[in-house]
Amino acid sequence: MGDFRICIYLNVVILFYKLVTFNMK
């Protein structure tokens, strides 16, 4: 259960990071 939550959290962080870097360009 905890692993599943961490996986989702990591995916959200990576997605957010990509959005931020894309907007900064």
PQR file of N, CA, C, O and H, with PARSE charges and radii, in Angstrom:
ATOM      1  N   MET A   1       0.846  -1.202   0.000 -0.4000 1.5000
ATOM      2  CA  MET A   1       0.000   0.000   0.000 -0.0000 2.0000
ATOM      3  C   MET A   1       0.885   1.258   0.000  0.5500 1.7000
ATOM      4  O   MET A   1       0.685   2.166  -0.806 -0.5500 1.4000
ATOM      5  N   GLY A   2       1.850   1.294   0.902 -0.4000 1.5000
ATOM      6  CA  GLY A   2       2.720   2.466   0.962 -0.0000 2.0000
ATOM      7  C   GLY A   2       3.512   2.632  -0.339  0.5500 1.7000
ATOM      8  O   GLY A   2       3.684   3.746  -0.833 -0.5500 1.4000
ATOM      9  H   GLY A   2       2.013   0.556   1.557  0.4000 1.0000
ATOM     10  N   ASP A   3       3.994   1.499  -0.890 -0.4000 1.5000
ATOM     11  CA  ASP A   3       4.744   1.541  -2.142 -0.0000 2.0000
ATOM     12  C   ASP A   3       3.908   2.147  -3.254  0.5500 1.7000
ATOM     13  O   ASP A   3       4.396   2.946  -4.053 -0.5500 1.4000
ATOM     14  H   ASP A   3       3.853   0.594  -0.488  0.4000 1.0000
ATOM     15  N   PHE A   4       2.620   1.751  -3.295 -0.4000 1.5000
ATOM     16  CA  PHE A   4       1.717   2.242  -4.330 -0.0000 2.0000
ATOM     17  C   PHE A   4       1.568   3.754  -4.228  0.5500 1.7000
ATOM     18  O   PHE A   4       1.570   4.460  -5.236 -0.5500 1.4000
ATOM     19  H   PHE A   4       2.224   1.102  -2.646  0.4000 1.0000
ATOM     20  N   ARG A   5       1.439   4.241  -2.992 -0.4000 1.5000
ATOM     21  CA  ARG A   5       1.275   5.691  -2.789 -0.0000 2.0000
ATOM     22  C   ARG A   5       2.546   6.441  -3.208  0.5500 1.7000
ATOM     23  O   ARG A   5       2.478   7.505  -3.824 -0.5500 1.4000
ATOM     24  H   ARG A   5       1.437   3.668  -2.173  0.4000 1.0000
ATOM     25  N   ILE A   6       3.697   5.871  -2.864 -0.4000 1.5000
ATOM     26  CA  ILE A   6       4.968   6.514  -3.215 -0.0000 2.0000
ATOM     27  C   ILE A   6       5.109   6.582  -4.739  0.5500 1.7000
ATOM     28  O   ILE A   6       5.587   7.578  -5.282 -0.5500 1.4000
ATOM     29  H   ILE A   6       3.752   5.007  -2.363  0.4000 1.0000
ATOM     30  N   CYS A   7       4.690   5.518  -5.416 -0.4000 1.5000
ATOM     31  CA  CYS A   7       4.782   5.485  -6.881 -0.0000 2.0000
ATOM     32  C   CYS A   7       3.941   6.614  -7.486  0.5500 1.7000
ATOM     33  O   CYS A   7       4.406   7.340  -8.366 -0.5500 1.4000
ATOM     34  H   CYS A   7       4.302   4.709  -4.975  0.4000 1.0000
ATOM     35  N   ILE A   8       2.716   6.753  -7.013 -0.4000 1.5000
ATOM     36  CA  ILE A   8       1.831   7.807  -7.524 -0.0000 2.0000
ATOM     37  C   ILE A   8       2.436   9.171  -7.212  0.5500 1.7000
ATOM     38  O   ILE A   8       2.447  10.054  -8.069 -0.5500 1.4000
ATOM     39  H   ILE A   8       2.338   6.163  -6.299  0.4000 1.0000
ATOM     40  N   TYR A   9       2.940   9.348  -5.991 -0.4000 1.5000
ATOM     41  CA  TYR A   9       3.521  10.624  -5.581 -0.0000 2.0000
ATOM     42  C   TYR A   9       4.706  10.992  -6.480  0.5500 1.7000
ATOM     43  O   TYR A   9       4.854  12.144  -6.889 -0.5500 1.4000
ATOM     44  H   TYR A   9       2.931   8.631  -5.295  0.4000 1.0000
ATOM     45  N   LEU A  10       5.547   9.994  -6.780 -0.4000 1.5000
ATOM     46  CA  LEU A  10       6.705  10.259  -7.637 -0.0000 2.0000
ATOM     47  C   LEU A  10       6.250  10.664  -9.034  0.5500 1.7000
ATOM     48  O   LEU A  10       6.820  11.579  -9.628 -0.5500 1.4000
ATOM     49  H   LEU A  10       5.427   9.058  -6.448  0.4000 1.0000
ATOM     50  N   ASN A  11       5.235   9.995  -9.562 -0.4000 1.5000
ATOM     51  CA  ASN A  11       4.733  10.335 -10.895 -0.0000 2.0000
ATOM     52  C   ASN A  11       4.210  11.756 -10.928  0.5500 1.7000
ATOM     53  O   ASN A  11       4.445  12.485 -11.893 -0.5500 1.4000
ATOM     54  H   ASN A  11       4.772   9.252  -9.080  0.4000 1.0000
ATOM     55  N   VAL A  12       3.499  12.158  -9.878 -0.4000 1.5000
ATOM     56  CA  VAL A  12       2.957  13.525  -9.813 -0.0000 2.0000
ATOM     57  C   VAL A  12       4.094  14.541  -9.755  0.5500 1.7000
ATOM     58  O   VAL A  12       4.047  15.572 -10.426 -0.5500 1.4000
ATOM     59  H   VAL A  12       3.308  11.567  -9.095  0.4000 1.0000
ATOM     60  N   VAL A  13       5.113  14.247  -8.952 -0.4000 1.5000
ATOM     61  CA  VAL A  13       6.248  15.171  -8.824 -0.0000 2.0000
ATOM     62  C   VAL A  13       6.966  15.319 -10.164  0.5500 1.7000
ATOM     63  O   VAL A  13       7.313  16.430 -10.563 -0.5500 1.4000
ATOM     64  H   VAL A  13       5.151  13.409  -8.407  0.4000 1.0000
ATOM     65  N   ILE A  14       7.188  14.204 -10.858 -0.4000 1.5000
ATOM     66  CA  ILE A  14       7.871  14.247 -12.154 -0.0000 2.0000
ATOM     67  C   ILE A  14       7.030  15.044 -13.155  0.5500 1.7000
ATOM     68  O   ILE A  14       7.563  15.850 -13.917 -0.5500 1.4000
ATOM     69  H   ILE A  14       6.906  13.301 -10.533  0.4000 1.0000
ATOM     70  N   LEU A  15       5.725  14.817 -13.149 -0.4000 1.5000
ATOM     71  CA  LEU A  15       4.842  15.548 -14.066 -0.0000 2.0000
ATOM     72  C   LEU A  15       4.899  17.042 -13.769  0.5500 1.7000
ATOM     73  O   LEU A  15       5.008  17.857 -14.685 -0.5500 1.4000
ATOM     74  H   LEU A  15       5.292  14.162 -12.530  0.4000 1.0000
ATOM     75  N   PHE A  16       4.825  17.400 -12.490 -0.4000 1.5000
ATOM     76  CA  PHE A  16       4.869  18.808 -12.075 -0.0000 2.0000
ATOM     77  C   PHE A  16       6.207  19.427 -12.464  0.5500 1.7000
ATOM     78  O   PHE A  16       6.260  20.564 -12.933 -0.5500 1.4000
ATOM     79  H   PHE A  16       4.736  16.738 -11.746  0.4000 1.0000
ATOM     80  N   TYR A  17       7.290  18.673 -12.265 -0.4000 1.5000
ATOM     81  CA  TYR A  17       8.624  19.166 -12.612 -0.0000 2.0000
ATOM     82  C   TYR A  17       8.730  19.437 -14.111  0.5500 1.7000
ATOM     83  O   TYR A  17       9.301  20.445 -14.529 -0.5500 1.4000
ATOM     84  H   TYR A  17       7.248  17.750 -11.884  0.4000 1.0000
ATOM     85  N   LYS A  18       8.174  18.525 -14.918 -0.4000 1.5000
ATOM     86  CA  LYS A  18       8.199  18.709 -16.372 -0.0000 2.0000
ATOM     87  C   LYS A  18       7.410  19.949 -16.765  0.5500 1.7000
ATOM     88  O   LYS A  18       7.840  20.718 -17.625 -0.5500 1.4000
ATOM     89  H   LYS A  18       7.711  17.706 -14.579  0.4000 1.0000
ATOM     90  N   LEU A  19       6.250  20.145 -16.131 -0.4000 1.5000
ATOM     91  CA  LEU A  19       5.432  21.325 -16.439 -0.0000 2.0000
ATOM     92  C   LEU A  19       6.188  22.602 -16.098  0.5500 1.7000
ATOM     93  O   LEU A  19       6.189  23.554 -16.879 -0.5500 1.4000
ATOM     94  H   LEU A  19       5.901  19.521 -15.433  0.4000 1.0000
ATOM     95  N   VAL A  20       6.831  22.625 -14.930 -0.4000 1.5000
ATOM     96  CA  VAL A  20       7.561  23.819 -14.490 -0.0000 2.0000
ATOM     97  C   VAL A  20       8.719  24.110 -15.441  0.5500 1.7000
ATOM     98  O   VAL A  20       8.896  25.252 -15.865 -0.5500 1.4000
ATOM     99  H   VAL A  20       6.830  21.853 -14.296  0.4000 1.0000
ATOM    100  N   THR A  21       9.500  23.101 -15.777 -0.4000 1.5000
ATOM    101  CA  THR A  21      10.645  23.308 -16.663 -0.0000 2.0000
ATOM    102  C   THR A  21      10.169  23.728 -18.052  0.5500 1.7000
ATOM    103  O   THR A  21      10.821  24.537 -18.711 -0.5500 1.4000
ATOM    104  H   THR A  21       9.357  22.173 -15.432  0.4000 1.0000
ATOM    105  N   PHE A  22       9.050  23.189 -18.495 -0.4000 1.5000
ATOM    106  CA  PHE A  22       8.513  23.538 -19.820 -0.0000 2.0000
ATOM    107  C   PHE A  22       8.071  25.003 -19.843  0.5500 1.7000
ATOM    108  O   PHE A  22       8.271  25.699 -20.839 -0.5500 1.4000
ATOM    109  H   PHE A  22       8.520  22.531 -17.960  0.4000 1.0000
ATOM    110  N   ASN A  23       7.466  25.470 -18.737 -0.4000 1.5000
ATOM    111  CA  ASN A  23       6.997  26.858 -18.671 -0.0000 2.0000
ATOM    112  C   ASN A  23       8.163  27.836 -18.544  0.5500 1.7000
ATOM    113  O   ASN A  23       8.053  28.988 -18.966 -0.5500 1.4000
ATOM    114  H   ASN A  23       7.304  24.904 -17.929  0.4000 1.0000
ATOM    115  N   MET A  24       9.287  27.385 -17.962 -0.4000 1.5000
ATOM    116  CA  MET A  24      10.432  28.279 -17.753 -0.0000 2.0000
ATOM    117  C   MET A  24      11.166  28.558 -19.056  0.5500 1.7000
ATOM    118  O   MET A  24      11.822  29.590 -19.192 -0.5500 1.4000
ATOM    119  H   MET A  24       9.376  26.450 -17.619  0.4000 1.0000
ATOM    120  N   LYS A  25      11.058  27.640 -20.017 -0.4000 1.5000
ATOM    121  CA  LYS A  25      11.773  27.821 -21.287 -0.0000 2.0000
ATOM    122  C   LYS A  25      11.169  28.954 -22.088  0.5500 1.7000
ATOM    123  O   LYS A  25      11.638  29.254 -23.185 -0.5500 1.4000
ATOM    124  H   LYS A  25      10.525  26.801 -19.907  0.4000 1.0000
TER
END
